[in-house]
Amino acid sequence: MGSSNWPDGYTIFDSTGITRVETDKDGTKKEYKITEDEWRKAHPEHRNSGCQDCKFVQDRETPFIYFIPREAKEKAGSNPEFVGNFTMPGWTGHAGFYIFKCQECGTVCADYPHGYDAYGCLYLKCTDQNCFASLILEPSEVRHIYERENVVAPPDREDLESELREVIDQVERRGIRVIMPGANASKKGLLRRIFNLKS
């Protein structure tokens, strides 16, 4: 989304304030406190950048109300369609907004990709305040969204589940019963390490 004026590293926001963490060439991590003003100076709001690729909006409902034509709203289906790039207060970049019809409640919504679900996928949220559904953006179906948003797509969910079943089968062939509700890729790696299985 946005660019930083700082070297590689990351920033931690917590109850103690803002901490900048950077790694030297020799691999040593340095942590130091920064002020909110220093953060804002290094990460200016995108709305003041002069970007010609997006529009500034106050909230995520504004694009739906003012920028999406009625025809697009009437044609909206379960497959998300790109409607434009927008930026909001506090954002250091912009994001694509997509129109879709919620499969749970039928509301036509416009939202930007959020991340990430348990499988590393982006998702869109239903904008109906009584519906908490999300539309998972499966890479096998909407890889173009990952490409448009410059986000690396995770492996397909079916591939991950297939690999996990294979790992569990290997463990169970050793006579160990595996019960893993909500198993995911990190548990797969854990099983491989615990039982010294080949990848």
Contacts in CASP RR format, 6 or more apart in sequence:
PFRMAT RR
TARGET T0000
AUTHOR 0000-0000-0000
METHOD contacts of the structure
MODEL  1
MGSSNWPDGYTIFDSTGITRVETDKDGTKKEYKITEDEWRKAHPEHRNSG
CQDCKFVQDRETPFIYFIPREAKEKAGSNPEFVGNFTMPGWTGHAGFYIF
KCQECGTVCADYPHGYDAYGCLYLKCTDQNCFASLILEPSEVRHIYEREN
VVAPPDREDLESELREVIDQVERRGIRVIMPGANASKKGLLRRIFNLKS
1 46 0 8 1.000
1 91 0 8 1.000
1 92 0 8 1.000
1 93 0 8 1.000
1 94 0 8 1.000
1 95 0 8 1.000
2 43 0 8 1.000
2 46 0 8 1.000
2 92 0 8 1.000
2 93 0 8 1.000
3 92 0 8 1.000
4 42 0 8 1.000
4 43 0 8 1.000
4 92 0 8 1.000
5 41 0 8 1.000
5 42 0 8 1.000
5 43 0 8 1.000
6 20 0 8 1.000
6 22 0 8 1.000
6 42 0 8 1.000
7 22 0 8 1.000
8 22 0 8 1.000
8 23 0 8 1.000
9 20 0 8 1.000
9 21 0 8 1.000
9 22 0 8 1.000
9 23 0 8 1.000
10 21 0 8 1.000
11 18 0 8 1.000
11 19 0 8 1.000
11 20 0 8 1.000
11 21 0 8 1.000
11 34 0 8 1.000
11 39 0 8 1.000
12 18 0 8 1.000
12 19 0 8 1.000
12 21 0 8 1.000
17 33 0 8 1.000
18 33 0 8 1.000
18 34 0 8 1.000
18 35 0 8 1.000
18 36 0 8 1.000
18 38 0 8 1.000
18 39 0 8 1.000
19 31 0 8 1.000
19 32 0 8 1.000
19 33 0 8 1.000
19 34 0 8 1.000
20 31 0 8 1.000
20 32 0 8 1.000
20 33 0 8 1.000
20 34 0 8 1.000
21 29 0 8 1.000
21 30 0 8 1.000
21 31 0 8 1.000
22 29 0 8 1.000
22 30 0 8 1.000
23 29 0 8 1.000
23 30 0 8 1.000
24 30 0 8 1.000
43 92 0 8 1.000
44 92 0 8 1.000
45 87 0 8 1.000
45 89 0 8 1.000
45 90 0 8 1.000
45 91 0 8 1.000
45 92 0 8 1.000
46 54 0 8 1.000
46 87 0 8 1.000
46 90 0 8 1.000
46 91 0 8 1.000
46 92 0 8 1.000
46 93 0 8 1.000
46 94 0 8 1.000
47 56 0 8 1.000
47 87 0 8 1.000
47 89 0 8 1.000
47 91 0 8 1.000
49 93 0 8 1.000
51 87 0 8 1.000
51 93 0 8 1.000
51 94 0 8 1.000
53 85 0 8 1.000
53 94 0 8 1.000
54 84 0 8 1.000
54 85 0 8 1.000
54 86 0 8 1.000
54 87 0 8 1.000
54 93 0 8 1.000
54 94 0 8 1.000
55 63 0 8 1.000
55 67 0 8 1.000
55 84 0 8 1.000
55 85 0 8 1.000
55 86 0 8 1.000
55 87 0 8 1.000
56 86 0 8 1.000
56 87 0 8 1.000
56 88 0 8 1.000
57 63 0 8 1.000
57 66 0 8 1.000
57 67 0 8 1.000
57 86 0 8 1.000
57 87 0 8 1.000
57 88 0 8 1.000
58 88 0 8 1.000
58 89 0 8 1.000
59 88 0 8 1.000
60 88 0 8 1.000
60 97 0 8 1.000
60 110 0 8 1.000
60 111 0 8 1.000
60 112 0 8 1.000
60 127 0 8 1.000
61 127 0 8 1.000
62 86 0 8 1.000
63 83 0 8 1.000
63 84 0 8 1.000
63 86 0 8 1.000
63 97 0 8 1.000
63 110 0 8 1.000
64 73 0 8 1.000
64 99 0 8 1.000
64 109 0 8 1.000
64 110 0 8 1.000
64 127 0 8 1.000
67 83 0 8 1.000
67 84 0 8 1.000
67 86 0 8 1.000
68 83 0 8 1.000
68 99 0 8 1.000
68 110 0 8 1.000
72 81 0 8 1.000
72 83 0 8 1.000
72 99 0 8 1.000
73 99 0 8 1.000
73 108 0 8 1.000
76 99 0 8 1.000
76 100 0 8 1.000
76 101 0 8 1.000
76 108 0 8 1.000
77 100 0 8 1.000
77 101 0 8 1.000
77 108 0 8 1.000
78 100 0 8 1.000
78 101 0 8 1.000
78 103 0 8 1.000
78 135 0 8 1.000
79 100 0 8 1.000
79 141 0 8 1.000
79 142 0 8 1.000
80 98 0 8 1.000
80 99 0 8 1.000
80 100 0 8 1.000
80 124 0 8 1.000
80 135 0 8 1.000
80 137 0 8 1.000
80 142 0 8 1.000
80 145 0 8 1.000
81 98 0 8 1.000
81 99 0 8 1.000
81 100 0 8 1.000
82 96 0 8 1.000
82 97 0 8 1.000
82 98 0 8 1.000
82 145 0 8 1.000
82 148 0 8 1.000
83 96 0 8 1.000
83 97 0 8 1.000
83 98 0 8 1.000
83 99 0 8 1.000
83 110 0 8 1.000
84 96 0 8 1.000
84 97 0 8 1.000
85 94 0 8 1.000
85 95 0 8 1.000
85 96 0 8 1.000
85 97 0 8 1.000
86 94 0 8 1.000
86 95 0 8 1.000
86 96 0 8 1.000
86 97 0 8 1.000
86 112 0 8 1.000
87 93 0 8 1.000
87 94 0 8 1.000
87 95 0 8 1.000
95 112 0 8 1.000
95 113 0 8 1.000
95 149 0 8 1.000
96 112 0 8 1.000
96 113 0 8 1.000
96 148 0 8 1.000
96 149 0 8 1.000
97 110 0 8 1.000
97 111 0 8 1.000
97 112 0 8 1.000
98 110 0 8 1.000
98 111 0 8 1.000
98 112 0 8 1.000
98 113 0 8 1.000
98 124 0 8 1.000
98 145 0 8 1.000
99 108 0 8 1.000
99 109 0 8 1.000
99 110 0 8 1.000
100 108 0 8 1.000
100 109 0 8 1.000
100 111 0 8 1.000
100 124 0 8 1.000
100 135 0 8 1.000
101 107 0 8 1.000
101 108 0 8 1.000
101 109 0 8 1.000
102 108 0 8 1.000
102 109 0 8 1.000
102 126 0 8 1.000
102 128 0 8 1.000
102 131 0 8 1.000
102 133 0 8 1.000
102 135 0 8 1.000
103 133 0 8 1.000
103 135 0 8 1.000
104 126 0 8 1.000
104 131 0 8 1.000
104 133 0 8 1.000
105 126 0 8 1.000
105 128 0 8 1.000
105 130 0 8 1.000
105 131 0 8 1.000
105 133 0 8 1.000
107 126 0 8 1.000
107 127 0 8 1.000
107 128 0 8 1.000
107 131 0 8 1.000
109 124 0 8 1.000
109 125 0 8 1.000
109 126 0 8 1.000
109 127 0 8 1.000
109 128 0 8 1.000
110 127 0 8 1.000
111 124 0 8 1.000
111 125 0 8 1.000
111 126 0 8 1.000
111 127 0 8 1.000
112 124 0 8 1.000
113 122 0 8 1.000
113 123 0 8 1.000
113 124 0 8 1.000
113 137 0 8 1.000
113 145 0 8 1.000
113 149 0 8 1.000
113 151 0 8 1.000
114 122 0 8 1.000
114 123 0 8 1.000
114 124 0 8 1.000
114 125 0 8 1.000
114 134 0 8 1.000
115 121 0 8 1.000
115 122 0 8 1.000
115 123 0 8 1.000
116 122 0 8 1.000
116 123 0 8 1.000
116 154 0 8 1.000
117 123 0 8 1.000
117 134 0 8 1.000
117 136 0 8 1.000
118 182 0 8 1.000
118 184 0 8 1.000
119 136 0 8 1.000
119 154 0 8 1.000
119 157 0 8 1.000
119 160 0 8 1.000
119 184 0 8 1.000
119 185 0 8 1.000
120 154 0 8 1.000
121 136 0 8 1.000
121 137 0 8 1.000
121 138 0 8 1.000
121 139 0 8 1.000
121 154 0 8 1.000
121 157 0 8 1.000
122 137 0 8 1.000
122 145 0 8 1.000
122 146 0 8 1.000
122 149 0 8 1.000
122 151 0 8 1.000
123 134 0 8 1.000
123 135 0 8 1.000
123 136 0 8 1.000
123 137 0 8 1.000
124 134 0 8 1.000
124 135 0 8 1.000
124 137 0 8 1.000
125 133 0 8 1.000
125 134 0 8 1.000
125 135 0 8 1.000
126 132 0 8 1.000
126 133 0 8 1.000
126 134 0 8 1.000
126 135 0 8 1.000
137 145 0 8 1.000
137 146 0 8 1.000
138 156 0 8 1.000
138 157 0 8 1.000
139 146 0 8 1.000
139 153 0 8 1.000
139 154 0 8 1.000
139 155 0 8 1.000
139 156 0 8 1.000
140 156 0 8 1.000
140 158 0 8 1.000
143 153 0 8 1.000
146 152 0 8 1.000
146 153 0 8 1.000
147 153 0 8 1.000
160 184 0 8 1.000
160 185 0 8 1.000
160 188 0 8 1.000
163 185 0 8 1.000
163 188 0 8 1.000
164 183 0 8 1.000
164 184 0 8 1.000
164 185 0 8 1.000
164 187 0 8 1.000
164 188 0 8 1.000
167 188 0 8 1.000
167 189 0 8 1.000
167 191 0 8 1.000
167 192 0 8 1.000
167 197 0 8 1.000
168 178 0 8 1.000
168 180 0 8 1.000
168 183 0 8 1.000
168 191 0 8 1.000
170 195 0 8 1.000
170 197 0 8 1.000
171 178 0 8 1.000
171 191 0 8 1.000
171 195 0 8 1.000
171 197 0 8 1.000
172 178 0 8 1.000
174 195 0 8 1.000
176 195 0 8 1.000
178 191 0 8 1.000
180 187 0 8 1.000
191 197 0 8 1.000
192 198 0 8 1.000
192 199 0 8 1.000
END
